[in-house]
Amino acid sequence: MLHIGCSGFPVPATRYLREFMLAEIADTFLGIPGPALVRRWKREAPQEFVFTALAPRELGVDGFKPAGAADAAWEAFLPVARELESKVLVIPSNPETPPGKVNRALVRSFFEKRVGEKLPPLVWEPPPTWDLKECEATVKDLKVLVARDPLRHAPFGKVPRGYYRLPGPAGFKSRYEDPALEQVAEAVLATQSTETFVVFANVDMYADAKRLRKILDL
């Protein structure tokens, strides 16, 4: 099963919910949306619509070092994710966090604390400079999926789910030109995961997601 969508609502939510069947809720990264707004999203979405949710920036802003603000943000985030019946919770790192043994240990410690909690599947988005194999080895036994960028990483193999995040080929303000989107499409088609999520998170996410669907003839 393939889901294609955007991180956040690049157009009014009412319109977006009619055009796509996946949204990664991004409001939760910078704050917690009000209960009425969350209920409206859920009410207006089609029955088969899929929500995922982006965890608060407080978690990874300091490399996942334990902090009261991070704990409070996590506890405030979870009710929103549950209200939306989020299929995946996406935990982003601060992209500026340098690689190394100490910072990998902090990541592992964070996810170890989540093991006993009843949560949807967790996806970790590591900083782009970190080695993918080292990231996957850090959390593999914790059943945490590491997000991939289809322009930088190999397609997912035979796993229950694959989660691609597309931050823009040259950062948030860049768009995916046709050759890059063709490469993304090839990666998606080569993916063997049972359920695959493709989430655009760049400035032209709405147009780029629609163009990818056209290339894939969806």
Contacts in CASP RR format, 6 or more apart in sequence:
PFRMAT RR
TARGET T0000
AUTHOR 0000-0000-0000
METHOD contacts of the structure
MODEL  1
MLHIGCSGFPVPATRYLREFMLAEIADTFLGIPGPALVRRWKREAPQEFV
FTALAPRELGVDGFKPAGAADAAWEAFLPVARELESKVLVIPSNPETPPG
KVNRALVRSFFEKRVGEKLPPLVWEPPPTWDLKECEATVKDLKVLVARDP
LRHAPFGKVPRGYYRLPGPAGFKSRYEDPALEQVAEAVLATQSTETFVVF
ANVDMYADAKRLRKILDL
1 194 0 8 1.000
1 195 0 8 1.000
1 196 0 8 1.000
2 188 0 8 1.000
2 196 0 8 1.000
2 198 0 8 1.000
2 216 0 8 1.000
2 218 0 8 1.000
3 21 0 8 1.000
3 22 0 8 1.000
3 50 0 8 1.000
3 195 0 8 1.000
3 196 0 8 1.000
3 197 0 8 1.000
3 198 0 8 1.000
4 20 0 8 1.000
4 22 0 8 1.000
4 198 0 8 1.000
4 209 0 8 1.000
4 212 0 8 1.000
4 213 0 8 1.000
4 216 0 8 1.000
4 218 0 8 1.000
5 20 0 8 1.000
5 21 0 8 1.000
5 22 0 8 1.000
5 23 0 8 1.000
5 24 0 8 1.000
5 198 0 8 1.000
5 199 0 8 1.000
5 200 0 8 1.000
5 205 0 8 1.000
5 209 0 8 1.000
6 16 0 8 1.000
6 20 0 8 1.000
6 23 0 8 1.000
6 24 0 8 1.000
6 199 0 8 1.000
6 200 0 8 1.000
6 201 0 8 1.000
6 205 0 8 1.000
6 206 0 8 1.000
6 209 0 8 1.000
7 24 0 8 1.000
7 26 0 8 1.000
7 54 0 8 1.000
7 165 0 8 1.000
7 199 0 8 1.000
7 200 0 8 1.000
7 201 0 8 1.000
7 205 0 8 1.000
8 23 0 8 1.000
8 24 0 8 1.000
8 25 0 8 1.000
8 26 0 8 1.000
8 27 0 8 1.000
8 205 0 8 1.000
9 16 0 8 1.000
9 23 0 8 1.000
10 16 0 8 1.000
10 205 0 8 1.000
10 206 0 8 1.000
11 19 0 8 1.000
11 206 0 8 1.000
13 40 0 8 1.000
13 41 0 8 1.000
13 44 0 8 1.000
14 44 0 8 1.000
16 23 0 8 1.000
16 206 0 8 1.000
17 23 0 8 1.000
17 41 0 8 1.000
17 44 0 8 1.000
17 45 0 8 1.000
17 46 0 8 1.000
17 49 0 8 1.000
19 210 0 8 1.000
20 209 0 8 1.000
21 46 0 8 1.000
21 48 0 8 1.000
21 49 0 8 1.000
21 50 0 8 1.000
22 49 0 8 1.000
22 50 0 8 1.000
22 51 0 8 1.000
22 52 0 8 1.000
22 197 0 8 1.000
22 199 0 8 1.000
23 41 0 8 1.000
23 45 0 8 1.000
23 49 0 8 1.000
23 50 0 8 1.000
23 51 0 8 1.000
23 52 0 8 1.000
24 51 0 8 1.000
24 52 0 8 1.000
24 53 0 8 1.000
24 54 0 8 1.000
24 90 0 8 1.000
24 197 0 8 1.000
24 199 0 8 1.000
24 201 0 8 1.000
25 33 0 8 1.000
25 41 0 8 1.000
25 51 0 8 1.000
25 52 0 8 1.000
25 53 0 8 1.000
25 54 0 8 1.000
25 80 0 8 1.000
25 84 0 8 1.000
25 86 0 8 1.000
26 54 0 8 1.000
26 201 0 8 1.000
27 33 0 8 1.000
28 53 0 8 1.000
28 54 0 8 1.000
28 55 0 8 1.000
28 56 0 8 1.000
28 77 0 8 1.000
28 80 0 8 1.000
28 81 0 8 1.000
29 54 0 8 1.000
29 55 0 8 1.000
29 56 0 8 1.000
29 57 0 8 1.000
29 92 0 8 1.000
30 56 0 8 1.000
30 57 0 8 1.000
31 56 0 8 1.000
31 73 0 8 1.000
32 56 0 8 1.000
32 76 0 8 1.000
32 77 0 8 1.000
32 80 0 8 1.000
33 80 0 8 1.000
35 83 0 8 1.000
38 80 0 8 1.000
38 83 0 8 1.000
38 84 0 8 1.000
39 83 0 8 1.000
41 51 0 8 1.000
41 84 0 8 1.000
42 51 0 8 1.000
42 83 0 8 1.000
42 84 0 8 1.000
42 85 0 8 1.000
45 51 0 8 1.000
50 87 0 8 1.000
50 197 0 8 1.000
51 84 0 8 1.000
51 85 0 8 1.000
51 86 0 8 1.000
51 87 0 8 1.000
52 86 0 8 1.000
52 87 0 8 1.000
52 88 0 8 1.000
52 89 0 8 1.000
52 90 0 8 1.000
52 123 0 8 1.000
52 163 0 8 1.000
52 197 0 8 1.000
52 199 0 8 1.000
53 77 0 8 1.000
53 80 0 8 1.000
53 81 0 8 1.000
53 84 0 8 1.000
53 86 0 8 1.000
53 88 0 8 1.000
53 89 0 8 1.000
53 90 0 8 1.000
54 90 0 8 1.000
54 92 0 8 1.000
55 73 0 8 1.000
55 74 0 8 1.000
55 77 0 8 1.000
55 89 0 8 1.000
55 90 0 8 1.000
55 91 0 8 1.000
55 92 0 8 1.000
56 70 0 8 1.000
56 73 0 8 1.000
56 74 0 8 1.000
56 76 0 8 1.000
56 77 0 8 1.000
57 73 0 8 1.000
57 92 0 8 1.000
57 94 0 8 1.000
58 67 0 8 1.000
58 69 0 8 1.000
58 70 0 8 1.000
58 72 0 8 1.000
58 73 0 8 1.000
58 74 0 8 1.000
59 70 0 8 1.000
59 73 0 8 1.000
59 74 0 8 1.000
59 91 0 8 1.000
59 110 0 8 1.000
60 70 0 8 1.000
60 91 0 8 1.000
60 92 0 8 1.000
60 93 0 8 1.000
60 94 0 8 1.000
60 97 0 8 1.000
61 94 0 8 1.000
62 70 0 8 1.000
62 94 0 8 1.000
63 93 0 8 1.000
63 94 0 8 1.000
63 97 0 8 1.000
63 103 0 8 1.000
63 106 0 8 1.000
63 107 0 8 1.000
64 70 0 8 1.000
64 93 0 8 1.000
64 103 0 8 1.000
64 106 0 8 1.000
64 107 0 8 1.000
64 109 0 8 1.000
64 110 0 8 1.000
65 106 0 8 1.000
66 109 0 8 1.000
78 119 0 8 1.000
81 89 0 8 1.000
81 120 0 8 1.000
86 120 0 8 1.000
87 120 0 8 1.000
87 121 0 8 1.000
88 120 0 8 1.000
88 121 0 8 1.000
88 122 0 8 1.000
88 123 0 8 1.000
88 161 0 8 1.000
88 163 0 8 1.000
88 197 0 8 1.000
89 119 0 8 1.000
89 120 0 8 1.000
89 121 0 8 1.000
89 122 0 8 1.000
89 123 0 8 1.000
90 123 0 8 1.000
90 125 0 8 1.000
90 147 0 8 1.000
90 163 0 8 1.000
90 165 0 8 1.000
91 110 0 8 1.000
91 111 0 8 1.000
91 122 0 8 1.000
91 123 0 8 1.000
91 124 0 8 1.000
91 125 0 8 1.000
92 125 0 8 1.000
93 107 0 8 1.000
93 124 0 8 1.000
93 125 0 8 1.000
93 126 0 8 1.000
93 127 0 8 1.000
94 127 0 8 1.000
95 127 0 8 1.000
95 128 0 8 1.000
96 127 0 8 1.000
97 103 0 8 1.000
97 127 0 8 1.000
98 127 0 8 1.000
98 129 0 8 1.000
99 127 0 8 1.000
99 129 0 8 1.000
99 130 0 8 1.000
99 131 0 8 1.000
99 134 0 8 1.000
104 134 0 8 1.000
104 135 0 8 1.000
104 138 0 8 1.000
107 124 0 8 1.000
107 126 0 8 1.000
107 138 0 8 1.000
107 139 0 8 1.000
108 138 0 8 1.000
108 139 0 8 1.000
108 142 0 8 1.000
111 122 0 8 1.000
111 124 0 8 1.000
111 139 0 8 1.000
111 142 0 8 1.000
111 144 0 8 1.000
112 142 0 8 1.000
114 122 0 8 1.000
114 142 0 8 1.000
115 142 0 8 1.000
121 143 0 8 1.000
121 145 0 8 1.000
121 160 0 8 1.000
121 161 0 8 1.000
122 143 0 8 1.000
122 144 0 8 1.000
122 145 0 8 1.000
123 144 0 8 1.000
123 145 0 8 1.000
123 146 0 8 1.000
123 147 0 8 1.000
123 163 0 8 1.000
124 135 0 8 1.000
124 139 0 8 1.000
124 144 0 8 1.000
124 145 0 8 1.000
124 146 0 8 1.000
124 147 0 8 1.000
125 146 0 8 1.000
125 147 0 8 1.000
125 165 0 8 1.000
126 132 0 8 1.000
126 135 0 8 1.000
126 146 0 8 1.000
126 147 0 8 1.000
128 149 0 8 1.000
128 152 0 8 1.000
128 167 0 8 1.000
132 146 0 8 1.000
132 148 0 8 1.000
132 153 0 8 1.000
135 146 0 8 1.000
136 146 0 8 1.000
139 146 0 8 1.000
145 159 0 8 1.000
145 161 0 8 1.000
145 162 0 8 1.000
145 163 0 8 1.000
147 163 0 8 1.000
147 164 0 8 1.000
147 165 0 8 1.000
148 154 0 8 1.000
148 156 0 8 1.000
148 162 0 8 1.000
148 163 0 8 1.000
148 164 0 8 1.000
148 165 0 8 1.000
149 164 0 8 1.000
149 165 0 8 1.000
149 166 0 8 1.000
149 167 0 8 1.000
150 164 0 8 1.000
150 166 0 8 1.000
150 183 0 8 1.000
150 184 0 8 1.000
150 187 0 8 1.000
150 188 0 8 1.000
150 198 0 8 1.000
151 166 0 8 1.000
151 169 0 8 1.000
151 180 0 8 1.000
151 183 0 8 1.000
151 184 0 8 1.000
154 187 0 8 1.000
155 187 0 8 1.000
155 188 0 8 1.000
155 190 0 8 1.000
155 191 0 8 1.000
155 192 0 8 1.000
156 162 0 8 1.000
156 191 0 8 1.000
156 192 0 8 1.000
156 193 0 8 1.000
156 196 0 8 1.000
157 191 0 8 1.000
157 192 0 8 1.000
157 193 0 8 1.000
158 192 0 8 1.000
158 193 0 8 1.000
159 192 0 8 1.000
159 193 0 8 1.000
159 194 0 8 1.000
160 193 0 8 1.000
160 194 0 8 1.000
160 195 0 8 1.000
161 193 0 8 1.000
161 194 0 8 1.000
161 195 0 8 1.000
161 196 0 8 1.000
161 197 0 8 1.000
162 191 0 8 1.000
162 193 0 8 1.000
162 195 0 8 1.000
162 196 0 8 1.000
162 197 0 8 1.000
163 196 0 8 1.000
163 197 0 8 1.000
163 199 0 8 1.000
164 184 0 8 1.000
164 187 0 8 1.000
164 188 0 8 1.000
164 196 0 8 1.000
164 197 0 8 1.000
164 198 0 8 1.000
164 199 0 8 1.000
165 199 0 8 1.000
165 201 0 8 1.000
166 176 0 8 1.000
166 184 0 8 1.000
166 198 0 8 1.000
166 199 0 8 1.000
166 200 0 8 1.000
166 201 0 8 1.000
166 202 0 8 1.000
166 205 0 8 1.000
166 208 0 8 1.000
167 201 0 8 1.000
167 202 0 8 1.000
168 174 0 8 1.000
168 175 0 8 1.000
168 176 0 8 1.000
168 200 0 8 1.000
168 201 0 8 1.000
168 202 0 8 1.000
169 175 0 8 1.000
169 176 0 8 1.000
169 177 0 8 1.000
169 180 0 8 1.000
171 202 0 8 1.000
172 201 0 8 1.000
172 202 0 8 1.000
172 203 0 8 1.000
173 202 0 8 1.000
173 203 0 8 1.000
174 202 0 8 1.000
174 203 0 8 1.000
175 202 0 8 1.000
175 203 0 8 1.000
175 204 0 8 1.000
175 207 0 8 1.000
175 208 0 8 1.000
176 184 0 8 1.000
176 200 0 8 1.000
176 202 0 8 1.000
176 204 0 8 1.000
176 208 0 8 1.000
176 211 0 8 1.000
176 212 0 8 1.000
178 211 0 8 1.000
181 208 0 8 1.000
181 211 0 8 1.000
181 212 0 8 1.000
181 215 0 8 1.000
182 215 0 8 1.000
184 198 0 8 1.000
184 212 0 8 1.000
185 212 0 8 1.000
185 215 0 8 1.000
185 216 0 8 1.000
188 196 0 8 1.000
188 198 0 8 1.000
188 212 0 8 1.000
188 216 0 8 1.000
189 216 0 8 1.000
198 209 0 8 1.000
198 212 0 8 1.000
200 206 0 8 1.000
200 208 0 8 1.000
200 209 0 8 1.000
200 212 0 8 1.000
202 208 0 8 1.000
END
